[in-house]
Amino acid sequence: MSPPPEVTVPLTHRSLIDGVAARFGWRRAYDTTTEVDTLLTEQSETAYRQAADHAALATAKNTNTLAVQPGILDVRSRILADVLYLEGVLAGARTRGLAPELIQRLEDAVDHGHELTVLLADTVRATTAGFNRG
């Protein structure tokens, strides 16, 4: 029995299909750099659009150093979880002998991710500086 023929979906419908697939926990792999670049651009545009109000909200909400702390802890937690996931991806790539460039890029991403979690941990510690004196 042969596999079903691949269905080509116009780009305008891909977002809907990708959205539905993501809702079910499925992921789609893109096989051209054009598709990947399009997706990366869409991700960036969405993130910047959603972040438009962050500066105003942060200014109003973060009235002292302790008020900043919960958000930084939340971000660090999410980044750490993602970095640990990437470590698993890296281990799999090494085990399967995937492309050396991919492995190198994953190593770089994991290293930078860990560096970011350390910087964020230091930032969280700094939020207590004014409250631990005297």
All heavy atoms as an XYZ file, in Angstrom:
1019
protein
N       0.846     -1.173      0.000
C       0.000      0.000      0.000
C       0.894      1.239      0.000
O       1.768      1.388      0.840
C      -0.898     -0.036      1.232
C      -1.743      1.190      1.399
S      -2.803      1.022      2.835
C      -4.325      1.494      2.097
N       0.674      2.135     -0.917
C       1.496      3.341     -1.004
C       0.903      4.436     -0.134
O      -0.296      4.479      0.112
C       1.599      3.811     -2.459
O       0.323      4.164     -2.926
N       1.785      5.345      0.324
C       1.273      6.437      1.162
C       0.390      7.357      0.348
O       0.516      7.430     -0.874
C       2.541      7.148      1.626
C       3.587      6.772      0.657
C       3.208      5.430      0.098
N      -0.523      8.065      1.001
C      -1.391      8.984      0.275
C      -0.552     10.101     -0.352
O       0.495     10.461      0.171
C      -2.324      9.532      1.344
C      -1.643      9.270      2.633
C      -0.752      8.099      2.433
N      -1.004     10.637     -1.478
C      -0.257     11.722     -2.110
C      -0.242     12.947     -1.203
O      -1.174     13.186     -0.448
C      -1.040     12.001     -3.399
C      -2.402     11.473     -3.149
C      -2.249     10.335     -2.177
N       0.862     13.686     -1.278
C       0.985     14.898     -0.474
C       0.026     15.947     -1.000
O      -0.113     16.141     -2.201
C       2.408     15.437     -0.521
C       2.607     16.580      0.427
C       4.058     16.993      0.515
O       4.928     16.124      0.500
O       4.286     18.202      0.604
N      -0.636     16.601     -0.093
C      -1.578     17.650     -0.466
C      -0.867     18.989     -0.334
O      -0.262     19.294      0.689
C      -2.816     17.626      0.457
C      -3.747     18.762      0.138
C      -3.517     16.289      0.363
N      -0.912     19.791     -1.365
C      -0.340     21.124     -1.325
C      -1.433     22.098     -0.948
O      -2.486     22.131     -1.570
C       0.251     21.506     -2.698
O       1.215     20.532     -3.053
C       0.893     22.867     -2.634
N      -1.175     22.864      0.093
C      -2.159     23.807      0.594
C      -1.644     25.217      0.339
O      -0.500     25.519      0.645
C      -2.377     23.599      2.111
C      -3.397     24.568      2.646
C      -2.785     22.165      2.386
N      -2.473     26.078     -0.241
C      -2.029     27.455     -0.453
C      -1.632     28.107      0.866
O      -2.177     27.790      1.921
C      -3.254     28.150     -1.047
C      -4.165     27.066     -1.478
C      -3.838     25.842     -0.681
N      -0.667     29.025      0.802
C      -0.140     29.677      1.994
C      -1.234     30.325      2.845
O      -1.181     30.304      4.059
C       0.907     30.721      1.601
C       1.677     31.360      2.740
C       2.402     30.297      3.563
C       2.670     32.363      2.204
N      -2.267     30.860      2.203
C      -3.329     31.526      2.959
C      -4.089     30.556      3.858
O      -4.634     30.951      4.872
C      -4.336     32.211      2.010
O      -4.828     31.241      1.092
C      -3.682     33.352      1.269
N      -4.118     29.296      3.493
C      -4.823     28.302      4.297
C      -3.896     27.600      5.282
O      -4.345     26.936      6.181
C      -5.492     27.256      3.404
C      -6.557     27.834      2.530
N      -7.738     28.318      3.029
C      -6.600     28.039      1.196
C      -8.482     28.778      2.027
N      -7.804     28.627      0.908
N      -2.598     27.748      5.094
C      -1.652     27.069      5.972
C      -1.774     27.524      7.407
O      -1.674     26.722      8.317
C      -0.221     27.292      5.485
C       0.142     26.346      4.410
C       1.621     26.198      4.298
N       1.831     25.434      3.084
C       2.726     25.685      2.195
N       3.554     26.673      2.379
N       2.831     24.948      1.121
N      -1.963     28.801      7.631
C      -2.052     29.292      9.000
C      -3.206     28.626      9.738
O      -3.063     28.240     10.887
C      -2.227     30.804      9.016
O      -1.096     31.418      8.482
N      -4.325     28.478      9.089
C      -5.471     27.811      9.698
C      -5.137     26.350      9.976
O      -5.384     25.851     11.076
C      -6.696     27.917      8.787
C      -7.941     27.179      9.270
C      -8.395     27.730     10.619
C      -9.047     27.295      8.251
N      -4.573     25.673      8.996
C      -4.220     24.267      9.167
C      -3.169     24.106     10.253
O      -3.276     23.234     11.113
C      -3.750     23.669      7.832
C      -4.937     23.561      6.890
C      -3.090     22.314      8.038
C      -4.583     23.173      5.485
N      -2.147     24.974     10.240
C      -1.114     24.903     11.265
C      -1.702     25.178     12.642
O      -1.317     24.542     13.624
C       0.018     25.896     10.972
C       0.869     25.467      9.777
O       0.797     24.281      9.384
O       1.582     26.323      9.243
N      -2.629     26.115     12.714
C      -3.276     26.430     13.985
C      -4.067     25.254     14.528
O      -3.994     24.938     15.711
N      -4.805     24.596     13.667
C      -5.583     23.425     14.082
C      -4.636     22.303     14.494
O      -4.837     21.653     15.523
C      -6.529     22.970     12.950
C      -7.161     21.634     13.276
C      -7.601     24.024     12.707
N      -3.592     22.080     13.706
C      -2.623     21.025     14.029
C      -1.964     21.299     15.382
O      -1.823     20.390     16.206
C      -1.573     20.923     12.929
N      -1.579     22.546     15.615
C      -0.938     22.903     16.884
C      -1.886     22.672     18.056
O      -1.470     22.271     19.138
C      -0.472     24.356     16.846
N      -3.167     22.919     17.830
C      -4.171     22.714     18.883
C      -4.196     21.267     19.345
O      -4.463     20.971     20.497
C      -5.540     23.126     18.324
C      -6.600     23.211     19.332
C      -6.670     24.663     19.794
N      -7.981     24.918     20.315
C      -8.184     25.209     21.577
N      -7.178     25.317     22.394
N      -9.369     25.431     22.017
N      -3.890     20.344     18.410
C      -3.872     18.924     18.729
C      -2.473     18.439     19.118
O      -2.250     17.253     19.300
C      -4.398     18.097     17.553
C      -5.872     18.237     17.358
C      -6.385     19.055     16.363
C      -6.765     17.566     18.178
C      -7.750     19.203     16.179
C      -8.135     17.706     18.013
C      -8.628     18.524     17.010
N      -1.524     19.370     19.214
C      -0.176     18.997     19.606
C       0.688     18.505     18.462
O       1.766     17.977     18.673
N       0.206     18.637     17.246
C       0.982     18.205     16.086
C       1.887     19.338     15.647
O       1.575     20.509     15.779
C       0.076     17.809     14.932
C      -0.887     16.703     15.263
C      -0.725     15.708     16.188
C      -2.171     16.500     14.690
N      -1.821     14.910     16.214
C      -2.735     15.365     15.300
C      -2.902     17.167     13.713
C      -3.976     14.870     14.964
C      -4.139     16.677     13.379
C      -4.672     15.544     13.996
N       3.007     18.992     15.065
C       3.922     19.983     14.532
C       4.166     19.700     13.058
O       4.159     18.567     12.635
C       5.266     19.945     15.272
C       5.152     20.251     16.745
C       4.845     21.733     16.949
N       4.829     22.090     18.338
C       3.729     22.258     19.038
N       2.562     22.087     18.504
N       3.793     22.600     20.304
N       4.397     20.744     12.319
C       4.647     20.617     10.895
C       6.101     20.948     10.644
O       6.637     21.889     11.211
C       3.759     21.606     10.136
C       3.880     21.578      8.652
C       2.959     22.650      8.062
N       2.763     22.660      6.650
C       3.685     22.805      5.719
N       4.937     22.898      6.064
N       3.388     22.850      4.453
N       6.751     20.179      9.787
C       8.136     20.466      9.397
C       8.114     21.146      8.033
O       7.359     20.756      7.137
C       8.940     19.170      9.327
N       8.921     22.160      7.884
C       8.999     22.918      6.633
C      10.270     22.501      5.907
O      11.336     22.409      6.520
C       9.004     24.422      6.928
C       7.748     24.856      7.634
C       7.657     24.838      9.016
C       6.631     25.257      6.912
C       6.494     25.206      9.671
C       5.460     25.642      7.553
C       5.397     25.602      8.931
O       4.250     25.968      9.565
N      10.173     22.270      4.602
C      11.321     21.724      3.885
C      12.049     22.724      2.992
O      12.965     22.351      2.268
C      10.920     20.487      3.081
C       9.814     20.753      2.078
O       9.325     21.895      2.002
O       9.427     19.805      1.365
N      11.683     23.985      3.051
C      12.426     24.996      2.297
C      12.754     26.160      3.225
O      12.007     26.460      4.166
C      11.625     25.541      1.094
O      10.518     26.318      1.580
C      11.123     24.421      0.187
N      13.858     26.830      2.928
C      14.221     27.988      3.749
C      13.218     29.115      3.562
O      12.997     29.904      4.480
C      15.641     28.493      3.416
O      15.730     28.731      2.023
C      16.687     27.487      3.843
N      12.583     29.174      2.403
C      11.564     30.197      2.177
C      10.408     30.014      3.144
O       9.939     30.978      3.766
C      11.063     30.155      0.716
O      12.175     30.359     -0.150
C      10.001     31.201      0.466
N       9.947     28.779      3.284
C       8.858     28.509      4.230
C       9.284     28.798      5.667
O       8.525     29.379      6.443
C       8.400     27.052      4.116
C       7.635     26.729      2.852
C       7.246     25.262      2.801
O       8.092     24.399      3.055
O       6.062     25.003      2.499
N      10.501     28.402      6.014
C      11.004     28.646      7.364
C      11.112     30.146      7.618
O      10.690     30.644      8.666
C      12.362     27.939      7.582
C      13.011     28.403      8.872
C      12.180     26.434      7.601
N      11.670     30.884      6.643
C      11.799     32.334      6.809
C      10.440     33.008      6.945
O      10.280     33.936      7.741
C      12.575     32.948      5.640
C      14.062     32.612      5.698
O      14.548     32.216      6.774
O      14.725     32.722      4.652
N       9.464     32.533      6.197
C       8.106     33.074      6.296
C       7.551     32.836      7.695
O       6.982     33.741      8.319
C       7.189     32.444      5.235
O       7.697     32.757      3.945
C       5.758     32.941      5.368
N       7.731     31.621      8.201
C       7.245     31.295      9.539
C       7.958     32.131     10.595
O       7.326     32.666     11.519
C       7.439     29.810      9.839
C       7.021     29.379     11.246
C       5.536     29.600     11.464
C       7.401     27.949     11.496
N       9.279     32.271     10.480
C      10.031     33.073     11.447
C       9.578     34.527     11.433
O       9.445     35.159     12.488
C      11.530     32.975     11.161
C      12.163     31.597     11.386
C      13.607     31.591     10.883
C      12.086     31.173     12.833
N       9.315     35.055     10.242
C       8.813     36.426     10.124
C       7.457     36.559     10.789
O       7.205     37.510     11.537
C       8.736     36.848      8.646
O      10.051     36.799      8.082
C       8.165     38.244      8.485
N       6.569     35.595     10.536
C       5.243     35.620     11.156
C       5.348     35.544     12.678
O       4.637     36.254     13.390
C       4.389     34.463     10.633
C       3.937     34.630      9.198
C       3.233     33.381      8.655
O       3.019     32.411      9.423
O       2.908     33.384      7.457
N       6.237     34.685     13.186
C       6.422     34.578     14.634
C       6.880     35.910     15.218
O       6.374     36.350     16.253
C       7.451     33.497     14.977
C       6.954     32.096     14.839
C       8.045     31.088     15.181
O       9.232     31.391     15.136
N       7.626     29.877     15.521
N       7.850     36.539     14.559
C       8.366     37.826     15.047
C       7.290     38.896     15.023
O       7.118     39.647     15.990
C       9.562     38.274     14.205
O      10.629     37.378     14.363
N       6.557     38.976     13.911
C       5.501     39.983     13.804
C       4.440     39.781     14.869
O       3.975     40.746     15.491
C       4.878     39.948     12.404
C       5.800     40.480     11.320
C       5.260     40.261      9.910
O       4.223     39.563      9.740
O       5.887     40.771      8.962
N       4.057     38.544     15.102
C       3.052     38.248     16.127
C       3.559     38.633     17.510
O       2.843     39.265     18.294
C       2.675     36.756     16.099
O       2.121     36.449     14.813
C       1.673     36.407     17.178
N       4.796     38.266     17.803
C       5.361     38.586     19.117
C       5.434     40.092     19.336
O       5.048     40.584     20.404
C       6.750     37.964     19.257
N       5.906     40.834     18.328
C       6.001     42.292     18.488
C       4.623     42.933     18.580
O       4.426     43.886     19.339
C       6.813     42.913     17.351
C       8.299     42.762     17.566
C       9.028     41.812     16.876
C       8.963     43.562     18.490
C      10.389     41.669     17.087
C      10.323     43.428     18.712
C      11.031     42.477     18.007
O      12.375     42.338     18.221
N       3.659     42.400     17.846
C       2.299     42.939     17.909
C       1.708     42.702     19.306
O       1.094     43.584     19.886
C       1.441     42.279     16.829
C       0.088     42.895     16.621
C      -0.655     42.352     15.388
N      -0.579     40.913     15.213
C       0.172     40.295     14.280
N       0.927     40.984     13.460
N       0.177     38.977     14.174
N       1.915     41.512     19.848
C       1.384     41.192     21.167
C       2.116     41.947     22.276
O       1.564     42.168     23.344
C       1.463     39.690     21.421
C       0.516     38.901     20.547
C       0.717     37.396     20.670
O       1.691     36.933     21.247
N      -0.199     36.630     20.105
N       3.360     42.333     22.016
C       4.162     43.017     23.024
C       3.987     44.527     23.007
O       4.588     45.227     23.816
C       5.636     42.676     22.822
N       3.143     45.034     22.141
C       2.997     46.482     21.987
C       2.643     47.183     23.294
O       3.109     48.297     23.560
C       1.956     46.795     20.923
N       1.868     46.540     24.126
C       1.431     47.160     25.378
C       2.339     46.842     26.570
O       2.131     47.373     27.661
C       0.013     46.705     25.724
C      -1.001     47.197     24.721
O      -0.773     48.277     24.142
O      -2.016     46.507     24.524
N       3.323     45.993     26.387
C       4.139     45.547     27.517
C       4.851     46.688     28.236
O       4.901     46.698     29.468
C       5.160     44.492     27.072
C       4.524     43.169     26.792
N       5.197     41.994     26.907
C       3.270     42.824     26.412
C       4.398     40.986     26.611
N       3.226     41.472     26.295
N       5.405     47.609     27.488
C       6.141     48.712     28.132
C       5.217     49.538     29.016
O       5.560     49.855     30.157
C       6.811     49.586     27.083
N       4.043     49.863     28.508
C       3.101     50.667     29.299
C       2.630     49.886     30.526
O       2.557     50.445     31.631
C       1.911     51.072     28.441
N       2.323     48.610     30.354
C       1.874     47.799     31.489
C       2.978     47.633     32.524
O       2.737     47.729     33.723
C       1.400     46.433     31.004
C       0.116     46.424     30.176
C      -0.141     45.035     29.594
C      -1.054     46.868     31.029
N       4.199     47.401     32.036
C       5.317     47.215     32.959
C       5.598     48.488     33.742
O       5.899     48.438     34.939
C       6.560     46.773     32.197
N       5.488     49.618     33.081
C       5.726     50.888     33.758
C       4.691     51.114     34.857
O       5.026     51.553     35.961
C       5.687     52.053     32.751
O       6.686     51.825     31.763
C       5.927     53.383     33.416
N       3.461     50.793     34.584
C       2.394     50.991     35.569
C       2.470     49.965     36.699
O       2.228     50.287     37.862
C       1.043     50.912     34.879
N       2.814     48.738     36.369
C       2.754     47.634     37.329
C       4.007     47.509     38.188
O       3.919     47.200     39.363
C       2.534     46.336     36.556
C       2.441     45.107     37.385
C       2.226     43.892     36.505
C       2.298     42.629     37.319
N       2.224     41.442     36.502
N       5.162     47.711     37.593
C       6.428     47.456     38.283
C       6.881     48.697     39.051
O       7.780     49.407     38.631
C       7.486     46.983     37.292
C       7.088     45.684     36.637
O       6.439     44.848     37.248
N       7.467     45.497     35.390
N       6.267     48.894     40.204
C       6.520     50.101     40.987
C       7.723     49.986     41.909
O       8.200     50.983     42.426
C       5.275     50.430     41.832
O       4.975     49.286     42.647
C       4.097     50.769     40.936
N       8.204     48.753     42.147
C       9.419     48.565     42.941
C      10.106     47.282     42.485
O       9.581     46.550     41.651
C       9.111     48.543     44.445
C       8.233     47.382     44.843
O       8.502     46.232     44.504
N       7.170     47.672     45.584
N      11.282     47.004     43.052
C      12.058     45.863     42.566
C      11.371     44.521     42.801
O      11.485     43.621     41.971
C      13.463     45.840     43.198
O      13.336     45.797     44.612
C      14.270     47.047     42.779
N      10.651     44.389     43.890
C       9.956     43.119     44.143
C       8.797     42.895     43.181
O       8.457     41.754     42.879
C       9.470     43.044     45.588
C      10.547     42.833     46.643
C       9.915     42.752     48.029
C      11.373     41.590     46.364
N       8.210     43.951     42.687
C       7.113     43.805     41.727
C       7.609     43.220     40.410
O       6.854     42.567     39.692
C       6.447     45.159     41.487
N       8.872     43.422     40.094
C       9.472     42.906     38.861
C       9.757     41.410     38.968
O       9.720     40.678     37.985
C      10.779     43.681     38.558
C      11.511     43.118     37.367
C      10.492     45.159     38.367
N      10.021     40.959     40.169
C      10.503     39.597     40.403
C       9.634     38.470     39.833
O      10.157     37.568     39.162
C      10.717     39.391     41.896
C      11.454     38.126     42.247
C      11.568     37.991     43.746
O      10.596     37.588     44.383
N      12.716     38.346     44.300
N       8.321     38.441     40.065
C       7.520     37.312     39.576
C       7.586     37.126     38.051
O       7.671     35.992     37.563
C       6.093     37.654     40.021
C       6.273     38.564     41.177
C       7.512     39.359     40.870
N       7.564     38.209     37.315
C       7.631     38.104     35.861
C       8.953     37.543     35.389
O       9.002     36.713     34.466
N      10.037     37.976     36.020
C      11.360     37.473     35.641
C      11.481     35.994     35.988
O      12.019     35.201     35.202
C      12.477     38.296     36.313
C      12.411     39.748     35.847
C      13.855     37.703     35.989
C      13.284     40.689     36.645
N      10.972     35.609     37.145
C      10.985     34.192     37.516
C      10.203     33.347     36.517
O      10.630     32.247     36.145
C      10.408     34.004     38.919
C      11.338     34.374     40.073
C      10.557     34.424     41.379
C      12.489     33.380     40.154
N       9.063     33.864     36.081
C       8.243     33.151     35.109
C       8.981     32.969     33.787
O       9.007     31.876     33.221
C       6.922     33.896     34.897
C       5.999     33.170     33.951
O       5.791     31.952     34.127
O       5.480     33.816     33.021
N       9.595     34.039     33.308
C      10.348     33.967     32.049
C      11.498     32.982     32.174
O      11.725     32.148     31.296
C      10.854     35.369     31.639
C      11.856     35.281     30.496
C       9.685     36.266     31.257
N      12.247     33.053     33.281
C      13.374     32.134     33.470
C      12.907     30.683     33.478
O      13.534     29.815     32.881
C      14.106     32.438     34.773
C      15.317     31.531     34.957
C      15.983     31.702     36.313
N      17.107     30.794     36.435
C      17.001     29.524     36.835
N      15.820     29.028     37.162
N      18.068     28.752     36.915
N      11.798     30.428     34.130
C      11.266     29.064     34.194
C      10.935     28.532     32.797
O      11.273     27.396     32.453
C      10.022     29.041     35.078
O       9.424     27.772     35.052
N      10.275     29.365     32.000
C       9.917     28.937     30.641
C      11.151     28.728     29.771
O      11.227     27.757     29.012
C       8.962     29.939     29.999
C       7.553     29.851     30.584
C       6.583     30.795     29.916
N       6.795     32.118     30.488
C       6.793     33.249     29.799
N       6.576     33.241     28.514
N       6.978     34.405     30.396
N      12.117     29.636     29.887
C      13.334     29.504     29.081
C      14.106     28.257     29.495
O      14.586     27.501     28.646
C      14.206     30.773     29.185
C      13.503     31.924     28.457
C      15.601     30.529     28.602
C      14.159     33.274     28.650
N      14.223     28.009     30.796
C      14.927     26.829     31.272
C      14.268     25.557     30.741
O      14.956     24.643     30.268
C      14.995     26.811     32.793
C      15.748     25.638     33.413
C      17.180     25.555     32.906
C      15.708     25.734     34.931
N      12.954     25.493     30.790
C      12.246     24.318     30.260
C      12.530     24.144     28.765
O      12.765     23.021     28.294
C      10.743     24.451     30.511
N      12.533     25.237     28.027
C      12.810     25.162     26.588
C      14.250     24.748     26.317
O      14.522     23.970     25.395
C      12.507     26.499     25.908
C      11.010     26.776     25.815
O      10.207     25.831     25.976
O      10.647     27.946     25.595
N      15.188     25.245     27.113
C      16.598     24.876     26.926
C      16.790     23.389     27.213
O      17.517     22.697     26.490
C      17.522     25.743     27.813
C      18.946     25.204     27.822
C      17.510     27.180     27.337
N      16.143     22.892     28.247
C      16.247     21.467     28.552
C      15.628     20.618     27.443
O      16.140     19.542     27.110
C      15.618     21.166     29.910
C      16.343     21.816     31.094
C      15.597     21.565     32.392
C      17.788     21.360     31.179
N      14.549     21.096     26.852
C      13.973     20.418     25.690
C      14.995     20.397     24.547
O      15.214     19.369     23.908
C      12.684     21.118     25.256
C      12.144     20.592     23.948
C      11.406     19.414     23.914
C      12.401     21.253     22.755
C      10.924     18.913     22.712
C      11.929     20.754     21.551
C      11.186     19.592     21.537
O      10.737     19.093     20.341
N      15.643     21.551     24.303
C      16.648     21.625     23.240
C      17.832     20.698     23.508
O      18.418     20.151     22.569
C      17.145     23.062     23.066
C      16.191     24.011     22.355
C      16.782     25.421     22.352
C      15.916     23.550     20.933
N      18.184     20.503     24.772
C      19.236     19.541     25.105
C      18.848     18.141     24.648
O      19.677     17.386     24.152
C      19.534     19.532     26.600
C      20.408     20.661     27.051
C      20.806     20.554     28.515
O      20.225     19.732     29.270
O      21.706     21.307     28.912
N      17.585     17.801     24.812
C      17.094     16.510     24.328
C      17.155     16.412     22.813
O      17.535     15.375     22.260
N      16.775     17.485     22.140
C      16.859     17.524     20.680
C      18.317     17.356     20.248
O      18.627     16.602     19.325
C      16.267     18.829     20.115
C      16.510     18.957     18.621
C      14.777     18.912     20.424
N      19.212     18.035     20.934
C      20.644     17.940     20.640
C      21.150     16.514     20.848
O      21.874     15.977     19.996
C      21.431     18.922     21.521
C      22.955     18.853     21.453
C      23.454     19.077     20.039
C      23.565     19.859     22.423
N      20.772     15.900     21.942
C      21.188     14.519     22.204
C      20.696     13.588     21.093
O      21.445     12.722     20.618
C      20.668     14.055     23.566
N      19.458     13.799     20.679
C      18.922     12.983     19.590
C      19.662     13.212     18.276
O      19.940     12.272     17.534
N      19.985     14.474     18.003
C      20.709     14.793     16.769
C      22.086     14.147     16.768
O      22.540     13.615     15.742
C      20.827     16.315     16.605
N      22.752     14.180     17.913
C      24.073     13.534     18.016
C      23.957     12.027     17.836
O      24.732     11.407     17.119
C      24.703     13.849     19.366
C      25.214     15.253     19.500
C      25.753     15.482     20.897
N      26.357     16.786     21.043
C      26.410     17.452     22.187
N      25.881     16.920     23.298
N      26.986     18.627     22.248
N      22.975     11.434     18.525
C      22.783      9.984     18.460
C      22.502      9.521     17.036
O      23.002      8.489     16.596
C      21.623      9.554     19.387
O      21.956      9.929     20.720
C      21.372      8.071     19.319
N      21.718     10.293     16.311
C      21.344      9.928     14.939
C      22.371     10.362     13.894
O      22.199     10.109     12.718
C      19.990     10.536     14.586
C      18.860     10.069     15.461
C      18.525      8.656     15.167
N      17.395      8.240     15.987
C      17.011      7.002     16.064
N      17.620      6.073     15.388
N      16.000      6.690     16.833
N      23.416     11.067     14.349
C      24.455     11.499     13.417
C      23.953     12.505     12.393
O      24.356     12.464     11.228
N      23.088     13.409     12.835
C      22.558     14.418     11.916
C      23.655     15.401     11.518
O      24.772     15.344     12.027
C      21.368     15.126     12.555
C      20.167     14.235     12.892
C      19.016     15.073     13.446
C      19.699     13.429     11.688
N      23.325     16.301     10.631
C      24.294     17.227     10.045
C      25.111     17.951     11.119
O      24.543     18.489     12.079
C      23.572     18.247      9.174
N      26.438     18.001     10.954
C      27.285     18.696     11.933
C      26.896     20.153     12.141
O      26.980     20.658     13.267
C      28.692     18.581     11.323
C      28.633     17.364     10.457
C      27.230     17.331      9.922
N      26.478     20.847     11.089
C      26.073     22.249     11.241
C      24.856     22.361     12.162
O      24.780     23.256     12.998
C      25.769     22.905      9.897
C      25.392     24.360     10.044
C      25.023     25.048      8.733
O      25.039     24.400      7.674
O      24.706     26.250      8.811
N      23.905     21.443     12.002
C      22.724     21.438     12.874
C      23.143     21.203     14.323
O      22.684     21.915     15.230
C      21.729     20.366     12.433
C      20.545     20.131     13.365
C      19.677     21.376     13.477
C      19.733     18.938     12.896
N      24.015     20.244     14.534
C      24.479     19.936     15.886
C      25.194     21.139     16.488
O      24.950     21.502     17.646
C      25.372     18.677     15.877
C      24.497     17.447     15.559
C      26.101     18.506     17.211
C      25.269     16.181     15.305
N      26.040     21.796     15.711
C      26.753     22.976     16.203
C      25.784     24.094     16.576
O      25.917     24.731     17.617
C      27.752     23.485     15.168
C      28.554     24.693     15.621
C      29.383     24.416     16.857
O      30.142     23.456     16.894
N      29.224     25.241     17.891
N      24.792     24.320     15.733
C      23.810     25.376     16.024
C      22.994     25.046     17.265
O      22.683     25.920     18.074
C      22.907     25.605     14.824
C      23.675     25.974     13.582
C      23.227     27.252     13.030
N      23.988     27.551     11.826
C      24.436     28.743     11.560
N      24.214     29.722     12.389
N      25.108     28.963     10.461
N      22.633     23.767     17.431
C      21.917     23.355     18.637
C      22.790     23.535     19.876
O      22.312     24.006     20.918
C      21.449     21.906     18.521
C      20.233     21.667     17.637
C      20.057     20.174     17.356
C      18.983     22.244     18.270
N      24.066     23.168     19.772
C      24.986     23.372     20.896
C      25.054     24.847     21.276
O      25.017     25.199     22.465
C      26.389     22.859     20.543
C      26.490     21.347     20.483
C      27.821     20.862     19.917
O      28.575     21.674     19.316
O      28.109     19.667     20.079
N      25.170     25.706     20.262
C      25.216     27.153     20.519
C      23.935     27.633     21.192
O      23.984     28.418     22.146
C      25.434     27.934     19.213
C      26.818     27.720     18.617
O      27.719     27.205     19.318
O      26.989     28.050     17.421
N      22.792     27.173     20.685
C      21.511     27.594     21.251
C      21.382     27.136     22.709
O      20.936     27.904     23.569
C      20.348     27.054     20.415
N      21.785     25.900     22.987
C      21.712     25.374     24.353
C      22.641     26.175     25.271
O      22.248     26.580     26.371
C      22.050     23.862     24.382
C      22.299     23.371     25.804
C      20.922     23.064     23.739
N      23.871     26.424     24.811
C      24.818     27.195     25.623
C      24.284     28.592     25.918
O      24.315     29.060     27.065
C      26.172     27.310     24.920
C      26.936     25.997     24.894
O      26.562     25.065     25.638
O      27.900     25.890     24.110
N      23.789     29.267     24.895
C      23.250     30.619     25.091
C      22.004     30.599     25.975
O      21.798     31.507     26.784
C      22.948     31.292     23.752
C      24.178     31.698     23.009
N      24.993     32.737     23.414
C      24.748     31.189     21.901
C      26.008     32.847     22.583
N      25.893     31.917     21.654
N      21.182     29.576     25.813
C      19.997     29.457     26.652
C      20.365     29.319     28.122
O      19.758     29.954     28.992
N      21.373     28.487     28.405
C      21.817     28.343     29.793
C      22.404     29.648     30.315
O      22.175     30.021     31.469
C      22.819     27.194     29.927
C      22.172     25.847     29.969
N      21.289     25.475     30.956
C      22.266     24.785     29.131
C      20.875     24.236     30.737
N      21.447     23.799     29.629
N      23.150     30.347     29.471
C      23.693     31.649     29.872
C      22.561     32.623     30.210
O      22.649     33.364     31.197
C      24.564     32.234     28.760
C      25.877     31.515     28.565
C      26.661     32.008     27.356
O      26.365     33.109     26.844
O      27.570     31.289     26.920
N      21.510     32.604     29.404
C      20.377     33.488     29.667
C      19.703     33.141     30.985
O      19.332     34.041     31.756
C      19.373     33.428     28.506
C      18.159     34.331     28.616
C      18.553     35.789     28.818
C      17.292     34.181     27.368
N      19.557     31.853     31.295
C      18.922     31.489     32.571
C      19.784     31.932     33.751
O      19.250     32.327     34.790
C      18.614     29.982     32.670
O      19.822     29.226     32.623
C      17.660     29.537     31.572
N      21.112     31.890     33.602
C      22.001     32.369     34.667
C      21.840     33.879     34.837
O      21.748     34.385     35.970
C      23.472     31.991     34.370
C      24.434     32.711     35.303
C      23.660     30.475     34.470
N      21.810     34.616     33.724
C      21.614     36.069     33.794
C      20.282     36.421     34.447
O      20.200     37.355     35.256
C      21.692     36.689     32.397
C      23.071     36.688     31.734
C      22.954     37.120     30.272
C      24.024     37.600     32.494
N      19.238     35.675     34.097
C      17.930     35.944     34.695
C      17.912     35.599     36.183
O      17.278     36.296     36.979
C      16.833     35.198     33.939
C      16.550     35.748     32.539
C      15.660     34.795     31.748
C      15.928     37.129     32.620
N      18.607     34.526     36.578
C      18.701     34.186     37.999
C      19.397     35.313     38.757
O      18.969     35.708     39.851
C      19.445     32.862     38.187
N      20.477     35.841     38.167
C      21.171     36.975     38.795
C      20.254     38.192     38.877
O      20.281     38.939     39.867
C      22.438     37.325     38.014
C      23.523     36.263     38.145
O      23.442     35.424     39.070
O      24.448     36.266     37.306
N      19.446     38.389     37.859
C      18.498     39.509     37.844
C      17.471     39.356     38.961
O      17.145     40.320     39.661
C      17.805     39.610     36.475
O      18.802     39.744     35.459
C      16.848     40.776     36.414
N      16.979     38.140     39.147
C      16.010     37.892     40.224
C      16.651     38.168     41.579
O      16.032     38.787     42.455
C      15.464     36.447     40.146
C      14.670     36.099     41.396
C      14.602     36.265     38.910
N      17.884     37.727     41.740
C      18.578     38.006     43.005
C      18.697     39.505     43.240
O      18.575     39.975     44.378
C      19.960     37.350     42.995
C      19.906     35.850     43.157
C      21.310     35.240     43.226
N      21.228     33.807     43.050
C      21.434     33.169     41.892
N      21.777     33.853     40.802
N      21.305     31.870     41.817
N      18.928     40.249     42.168
C      19.069     41.707     42.287
C      17.770     42.371     42.717
O      17.797     43.471     43.286
C      19.549     42.306     40.961
N      16.637     41.719     42.497
C      15.365     42.315     42.906
C      15.228     42.375     44.423
O      14.409     43.126     44.935
C      14.144     41.576     42.309
O      14.107     40.238     42.831
C      14.174     41.570     40.804
N      16.004     41.569     45.119
C      15.918     41.550     46.587
C      16.935     42.478     47.246
O      16.891     42.657     48.459
C      16.126     40.133     47.142
O      17.468     39.721     46.868
C      15.132     39.154     46.554
N      17.821     43.068     46.453
C      18.940     43.858     46.992
C      18.476     44.943     47.952
O      19.027     45.104     49.032
C      19.775     44.441     45.866
N      17.493     45.702     47.569
C      17.023     46.812     48.393
C      16.286     46.358     49.644
O      16.183     47.103     50.607
N      15.797     45.141     49.631
C      14.997     44.658     50.753
C      15.811     43.854     51.757
O      15.358     43.567     52.842
C      13.823     43.814     50.228
C      12.826     44.655     49.513
C      12.957     44.912     48.168
C      11.770     45.233     50.194
C      12.043     45.725     47.501
C      10.846     46.043     49.538
C      10.988     46.275     48.199
N      17.034     43.486     51.389
C      17.870     42.691     52.289
C      18.845     43.539     53.095
O      19.589     43.003     53.901
C      18.659     41.638     51.494
C      17.773     40.493     51.060
O      16.773     40.220     51.682
N      18.126     39.844     49.970
N      18.860     44.824     52.866
C      19.788     45.687     53.607
C      19.225     46.016     54.986
O      18.051     46.278     55.136
C      20.017     46.990     52.837
C      20.774     46.738     51.554
C      21.121     48.065     50.896
N      21.578     47.763     49.543
C      21.291     48.499     48.505
N      20.556     49.578     48.617
N      21.735     48.169     47.317
N      20.141     46.015     55.930
C      19.914     46.514     57.210
C      18.848     46.132     58.065
O      18.368     46.379     58.982
